[in-house]
């Protein structure tokens, strides 16, 4: 196989992925105006449903623009030898492989983010603002960007530097060291995400004593679930949309409630949502997802180790001087079909786990409050209640609201 052949395979994969994605989006869009099933008639009134339809249509049209821009940018970069240009510039600044790689990825990541920032700005301050979701100030938007860049430079740059160092000292066996590094980092992040990362962007405060905390504690005791760390996060700082999540293990285990969730739901509904989250914990879904993620990372790194030393990878995207960092870009583009398949498999498991967590909440608390909470959360986020089945299969990590309610109503 020649570098030219590999180049056109990469182009074909990019185009096929784009076309399939747009077909699914179009199929999904055709269902935006479907009549709601009887079980969902009480989610929206007439005006609210029209608003949700406008929100879906607006995001669909905006998605066509953003994805089209991304496609044109990617193809232009490939056909105009953009990677060669950036690689040559990085090599003009240093002879060290690690420094060259960090400069190379830094330019590409920063350049891509800067070019797409106007779209993110429009999404936040025009679309989300128009439909009443946005609470982000322009200052917060800018500070979030800067913090994100710094984290990417420190954490992403540090991990990249170590992986290249492993490659230099261990050759084709580098993937074992890289896998160990990523596994340890993933475990560390799962344990301390709430303590180390979240405070950089949000304020967390312990849930104050009162009837809600008592109800949560009482429920936790009935299912033998030790839960002392209950926090409230200022999600309303950026959006009106609500959420809740578990993080950490052992003594670091905590539940975090968005302040918007507390405002939108009754206390019984909040406990029902937490019962669902406890179900994930009790059913070992969190452990499964973590282990699966680490195993998939190991598989990816192993396959990478088989091809990364082949100069065809770098040459396929127009770079004459073979290197690990350029080969990594080409590999990522070629690996996309496998990545898509593993993502689909994980989504199948995820949807199954959601049903199991719902069943756990129904068995240990009640189905009624979970159903009403799911309906309220769908309403406040203007969720699509009539998605196309193919779109659900390809993109949804959760079952549809209709499917979840049907499952919860089963005896």
C-alpha positions as CSV (number, residue, x, y, z in Angstrom):
1,X,0.0,0.0,0.0
2,X,1.3,3.5,-0.9
3,X,1.0,6.7,1.2
4,X,-1.4,8.1,-1.5
5,X,-3.7,5.1,-1.2
6,X,-3.8,5.5,2.6
7,X,-4.4,9.2,2.2
8,X,-7.6,8.6,0.2
9,X,-8.7,5.9,2.6
10,X,-8.5,8.5,5.3
11,X,-10.5,11.0,3.2
12,X,-13.1,8.3,2.4
13,X,-13.5,7.5,6.2
14,X,-14.0,11.2,7.0
15,X,-16.6,11.6,4.3
16,X,-18.4,8.4,5.1
17,X,-18.6,9.3,8.8
18,X,-19.9,12.8,7.9
19,X,-22.5,11.4,5.4
20,X,-23.8,8.8,7.8
21,X,-24.0,11.3,10.6
22,X,-26.0,13.8,8.5
23,X,-28.4,11.0,7.3
24,X,-29.1,10.1,10.9
25,X,-29.6,13.8,11.8
26,X,-32.0,14.2,8.9
27,X,-34.0,11.1,9.9
28,X,-34.2,12.4,13.5
29,X,-35.3,15.8,12.3
30,X,-38.2,14.4,10.5
31,X,-39.6,13.2,13.8
32,X,-39.4,16.6,15.6
33,X,-43.0,17.3,14.9
34,X,-44.4,13.9,15.8
35,X,-47.4,13.7,18.1
36,X,-46.4,12.8,21.6
37,X,-47.4,9.3,22.9
38,X,-50.2,9.2,25.5
39,X,-47.6,8.5,28.3
40,X,-45.8,11.8,27.5
41,X,-48.8,14.1,26.9
42,X,-48.4,15.8,30.3
43,X,-44.7,16.7,29.8
44,X,-45.4,19.8,27.7
45,X,-48.4,21.9,27.2
46,X,-49.1,23.1,23.6
47,X,-46.9,26.2,23.8
48,X,-44.0,24.4,25.6
49,X,-44.1,21.7,22.9
50,X,-43.8,24.2,20.2
51,X,-40.9,25.8,22.0
52,X,-39.2,22.4,22.2
53,X,-39.7,21.8,18.5
54,X,-38.2,25.2,17.7
55,X,-35.2,24.4,20.0
56,X,-34.6,21.1,18.3
57,X,-34.9,22.6,14.8
58,X,-32.6,25.5,15.7
59,X,-29.9,23.1,17.0
60,X,-30.3,20.9,14.0
61,X,-29.7,23.7,11.5
62,X,-26.8,25.1,13.6
63,X,-25.3,21.6,13.8
64,X,-25.3,21.4,10.0
65,X,-23.3,24.6,9.9
66,X,-20.8,23.6,12.6
67,X,-20.2,20.1,11.3
68,X,-19.9,21.4,7.7
69,X,-17.3,23.9,8.8
70,X,-15.4,21.2,10.7
71,X,-15.4,18.9,7.6
72,X,-14.2,21.7,5.3
73,X,-11.5,22.6,7.8
74,X,-10.3,19.1,8.2
75,X,-10.2,18.3,4.4
76,X,-8.5,21.7,3.7
77,X,-5.8,20.9,6.3
78,X,-5.2,17.5,4.7
79,X,-5.2,18.5,1.0
80,X,-3.1,21.7,1.7
81,X,-0.5,19.8,3.7
82,X,-1.3,21.6,6.9
83,X,0.2,18.9,9.1
84,X,3.5,19.2,7.2
85,X,3.5,23.0,7.7
86,X,2.9,22.7,11.5
87,X,5.4,19.9,11.9
88,X,8.1,21.9,10.1
89,X,7.4,24.9,12.3
90,X,7.7,22.8,15.4
91,X,10.9,21.3,14.2
92,X,12.3,24.8,13.6
93,X,11.9,25.5,17.3
94,X,13.5,22.4,18.8
95,X,15.3,19.1,18.1
96,X,13.8,17.3,21.0
97,X,11.0,14.8,20.0
98,X,8.9,15.5,23.1
99,X,9.1,19.3,22.7
100,X,8.3,19.1,19.0
101,X,5.3,16.9,19.7
102,X,4.0,19.3,22.4
103,X,4.4,22.3,20.1
104,X,2.8,20.4,17.2
105,X,-0.3,19.3,19.2
106,X,-0.5,22.7,21.0
107,X,-0.7,24.6,17.7
108,X,-3.3,22.2,16.3
109,X,-5.5,22.1,19.5
110,X,-5.3,25.8,20.1
111,X,-5.9,26.6,16.4
112,X,-8.9,24.3,16.2
113,X,-10.3,25.7,19.5
114,X,-9.9,29.3,18.4
115,X,-11.5,28.7,15.0
116,X,-14.5,27.0,16.7
117,X,-14.9,29.4,19.6
118,X,-17.3,31.7,17.6
119,X,-19.6,28.7,17.2
120,X,-19.5,27.9,20.9
121,X,-20.1,31.6,21.7
122,X,-23.1,31.6,19.4
123,X,-24.5,28.4,20.9
124,X,-24.2,29.8,24.4
125,X,-25.1,33.4,24.0
126,X,-27.6,33.3,21.1
127,X,-29.3,29.8,21.0
128,X,-29.2,28.9,24.7
129,X,-30.0,32.5,25.6
130,X,-32.9,32.6,23.2
131,X,-34.5,29.5,24.8
132,X,-33.9,30.6,28.4
133,X,-31.1,28.2,29.3
134,X,-28.0,30.4,29.4
135,X,-26.7,31.8,32.7
136,X,-23.1,32.1,31.6
137,X,-21.5,35.5,31.6
138,X,-19.0,36.5,29.0
139,X,-16.4,36.7,31.7
140,X,-17.1,33.1,32.8
141,X,-17.1,31.9,29.2
142,X,-13.6,33.5,28.7
143,X,-12.2,32.2,32.0
144,X,-13.5,28.7,31.3
145,X,-11.7,28.8,28.0
146,X,-8.4,29.8,29.6
147,X,-8.7,27.3,32.4
148,X,-9.5,24.6,29.8
149,X,-6.4,25.5,27.8
150,X,-4.2,25.4,30.9
151,X,-5.5,22.0,31.9
152,X,-5.0,20.7,28.4
153,X,-1.4,22.0,28.4
154,X,-0.5,20.6,31.8
155,X,-2.4,17.3,31.9
156,X,-2.6,16.5,28.2
157,X,0.9,17.7,27.5
158,X,2.3,15.8,30.5
159,X,0.7,12.5,29.4
160,X,1.8,13.0,25.8
161,X,5.4,13.7,27.0
162,X,5.5,10.5,29.1
163,X,4.0,8.4,26.3
164,X,6.6,9.6,23.8
165,X,9.3,9.0,26.4
166,X,8.0,5.4,26.8
167,X,8.2,5.0,23.1
168,X,11.8,6.2,23.0
169,X,12.9,3.8,25.7
170,X,10.7,0.8,25.1
171,X,10.1,0.8,21.4
172,X,7.1,-1.3,20.3
173,X,6.4,-2.3,24.0
174,X,5.7,1.3,24.9
175,X,2.0,0.6,24.9
176,X,2.3,-1.4,28.1
177,X,3.8,1.6,30.0
178,X,1.4,4.0,28.4
179,X,-1.6,1.7,29.3
180,X,-0.4,1.6,32.9
181,X,-0.1,5.4,33.0
182,X,-3.6,5.9,31.6
183,X,-5.1,3.3,33.9
184,X,-3.5,4.9,37.0
185,X,-4.6,8.4,35.8
186,X,-8.2,7.2,35.2
187,X,-8.4,5.7,38.6
188,X,-6.9,8.8,40.2
189,X,-9.3,11.1,38.3
190,X,-12.3,9.0,39.2
191,X,-11.3,9.2,42.9
192,X,-10.5,12.8,43.1
193,X,-12.3,14.5,40.2
194,X,-14.7,16.3,42.6
195,X,-11.9,17.6,44.8
196,X,-9.4,18.6,42.2
197,X,-11.1,19.4,38.9
198,X,-14.7,20.6,39.8
199,X,-13.5,23.4,42.1
200,X,-11.6,25.0,39.2
201,X,-15.0,25.6,37.5
202,X,-17.7,25.5,40.1
203,X,-18.4,26.1,43.8
204,X,-19.5,23.0,45.8
205,X,-21.0,23.3,49.3
206,X,-22.3,20.5,51.6
207,X,-26.0,20.1,51.5
208,X,-27.3,21.9,54.6
209,X,-29.2,20.0,57.3
210,X,-32.9,19.8,56.7
211,X,-35.7,17.6,55.5
212,X,-34.0,16.9,52.1
213,X,-30.7,15.7,53.7
214,X,-32.7,13.6,56.2
215,X,-34.7,12.0,53.4
216,X,-31.6,11.2,51.5
217,X,-29.8,9.8,54.6
218,X,-32.9,7.7,55.6
219,X,-33.1,6.2,52.1
220,X,-29.3,5.5,52.1
221,X,-29.7,3.6,55.4
222,X,-32.6,1.5,54.1
223,X,-30.4,0.1,51.2
224,X,-27.2,-0.1,53.3
225,X,-25.4,2.6,51.3
226,X,-23.1,4.8,53.4
227,X,-23.4,8.3,52.1
228,X,-22.0,11.1,54.2
229,X,-20.7,13.4,51.5
230,X,-23.7,15.2,49.8
231,X,-22.8,18.4,48.0
232,X,-24.6,21.1,46.0
233,X,-22.9,22.5,43.0
234,X,-23.8,25.9,41.5
235,X,-24.9,24.6,38.1
236,X,-27.1,27.7,37.7
237,X,-23.9,29.7,37.2
238,X,-23.9,28.5,33.6
239,X,-27.3,27.0,32.7
240,X,-30.8,26.3,34.0
241,X,-30.5,22.6,33.1
242,X,-30.3,20.2,36.0
243,X,-28.2,17.2,36.8
244,X,-26.9,14.9,39.7
245,X,-24.0,12.5,39.8
246,X,-21.9,10.2,41.9
247,X,-18.1,10.3,42.0
248,X,-15.3,8.7,43.8
249,X,-14.9,5.4,45.7
250,X,-14.7,4.4,49.3
251,X,-14.1,7.4,51.6
252,X,-14.1,9.7,48.6
253,X,-17.5,8.6,47.5
254,X,-19.9,11.6,47.2
255,X,-23.1,12.6,45.5
256,X,-23.4,16.0,43.9
257,X,-26.7,17.8,43.2
258,X,-27.1,20.7,40.9
259,X,-28.8,23.6,42.6
260,X,-31.1,23.7,39.6
261,X,-32.1,20.1,40.4
262,X,-33.1,21.1,43.9
263,X,-35.1,24.0,42.6
264,X,-36.9,22.0,39.9
265,X,-37.8,18.8,41.7
266,X,-39.6,17.9,44.9
267,X,-37.7,16.3,47.7
268,X,-39.2,12.9,47.0
269,X,-38.3,13.2,43.3
270,X,-34.7,14.1,44.2
271,X,-34.5,11.0,46.4
272,X,-35.9,8.9,43.5
273,X,-33.2,10.3,41.2
274,X,-30.6,9.4,43.8
275,X,-32.1,6.0,44.2
276,X,-31.4,5.5,40.5
277,X,-27.8,6.7,40.9
278,X,-27.4,4.3,43.9
279,X,-28.6,1.6,41.6
280,X,-25.7,2.2,39.3
281,X,-23.4,1.9,42.2
282,X,-25.0,-1.2,43.7
283,X,-25.1,-2.9,40.3
284,X,-21.4,-2.2,39.8
285,X,-22.0,-0.2,36.6
286,X,-19.5,2.4,37.6
287,X,-16.8,-0.2,38.1
288,X,-17.8,-1.9,34.8
289,X,-17.5,1.4,32.9
290,X,-14.1,2.2,34.4
291,X,-12.7,-1.3,33.7
292,X,-14.2,-1.3,30.2
293,X,-12.7,2.1,29.5
294,X,-9.2,1.0,30.7
295,X,-9.4,-2.3,28.6
296,X,-10.5,-0.4,25.5
297,X,-7.6,2.0,26.0
298,X,-5.2,-0.9,26.3
299,X,-6.6,-2.4,23.1
300,X,-6.2,0.9,21.2
301,X,-2.7,1.4,22.5
302,X,-1.7,-2.2,21.5
303,X,-3.1,-1.7,17.9
304,X,-1.3,1.7,17.8
305,X,2.0,0.0,18.7
306,X,1.6,-2.3,15.7
307,X,1.5,0.6,13.2
308,X,3.1,3.7,14.8
309,X,6.6,2.9,13.6
310,X,5.4,2.6,10.0
311,X,6.5,5.7,8.1
312,X,3.4,5.4,5.8
313,X,1.2,6.8,8.6
314,X,3.1,10.1,8.6
315,X,3.4,10.2,4.8
316,X,-0.3,9.5,4.4
317,X,-1.2,12.9,5.8
318,X,1.6,14.7,3.9
319,X,4.5,14.7,6.4
320,X,7.7,13.4,4.8
321,X,9.6,13.1,8.1
322,X,8.1,10.2,10.1
323,X,7.4,10.8,13.8
324,X,5.3,9.4,16.6
325,X,3.2,12.5,17.0
326,X,2.2,12.8,13.3
327,X,1.6,9.0,13.1
328,X,-0.7,9.4,16.1
329,X,-2.9,11.8,14.1
330,X,-3.1,9.5,11.1
331,X,-3.8,6.5,13.3
332,X,-6.6,8.4,15.0
333,X,-8.2,9.1,11.7
334,X,-7.8,5.5,10.5
335,X,-9.0,4.0,13.8
336,X,-12.3,5.9,13.7
337,X,-14.4,2.9,12.4
338,X,-13.2,0.7,15.3
339,X,-13.8,3.6,17.7
340,X,-17.3,3.9,16.4
341,X,-18.0,0.2,16.9
342,X,-16.7,0.2,20.5
343,X,-18.8,3.3,21.2
344,X,-21.9,1.6,19.9
345,X,-21.3,-1.4,22.1
346,X,-20.7,0.8,25.2
347,X,-24.0,2.6,24.4
348,X,-25.9,-0.7,24.3
349,X,-24.5,-1.6,27.7
350,X,-25.2,1.9,29.0
351,X,-28.9,1.8,28.0
352,X,-29.2,-1.6,29.6
353,X,-27.6,-0.2,32.8
354,X,-30.1,2.7,32.9
355,X,-33.0,0.2,32.9
356,X,-31.4,-1.7,35.7
357,X,-30.8,1.4,37.7
358,X,-34.4,2.4,37.1
359,X,-35.6,-1.0,38.3
360,X,-33.4,-0.6,41.4
361,X,-35.0,2.8,42.2
362,X,-38.5,1.3,41.6
363,X,-37.8,-1.6,44.0
364,X,-36.1,0.4,46.8
365,X,-38.0,3.6,46.6
366,X,-40.9,4.0,44.1
367,X,-41.5,4.4,40.4
368,X,-44.0,7.3,40.6
369,X,-41.5,9.9,41.8
370,X,-38.8,8.8,39.4
371,X,-41.3,9.0,36.5
372,X,-42.3,12.6,37.4
373,X,-38.7,13.6,38.0
374,X,-37.7,12.3,34.5
375,X,-40.6,14.1,32.9
376,X,-39.7,17.4,34.7
377,X,-36.0,17.1,33.7
378,X,-37.0,16.5,30.1
379,X,-39.3,19.5,30.2
380,X,-36.8,21.9,31.6
381,X,-34.2,20.9,29.1
382,X,-36.7,20.8,26.1
383,X,-35.6,17.3,25.4
384,X,-36.6,15.5,22.1
385,X,-39.3,13.0,23.1
386,X,-39.7,11.5,19.7
387,X,-36.2,10.6,18.4
388,X,-35.7,8.3,15.4
389,X,-34.8,4.7,16.5
390,X,-31.7,4.7,14.4
391,X,-30.5,7.9,15.9
392,X,-31.1,6.5,19.4
393,X,-29.2,3.3,18.5
394,X,-26.2,5.3,17.2
395,X,-26.0,8.2,19.7
396,X,-28.0,7.6,22.9
397,X,-26.3,6.4,26.0
398,X,-29.7,6.5,27.8
399,X,-33.0,4.9,26.7
400,X,-35.7,7.4,25.5
401,X,-38.0,8.8,28.1
402,X,-40.9,6.9,26.6
403,X,-39.0,3.6,26.9
404,X,-38.0,4.3,30.5
405,X,-41.5,5.1,31.6
406,X,-42.8,2.0,30.0
407,X,-40.2,0.0,31.8
408,X,-41.0,1.7,35.1
409,X,-44.7,1.0,34.8
410,X,-44.2,-2.7,34.3
411,X,-45.0,-4.8,37.3
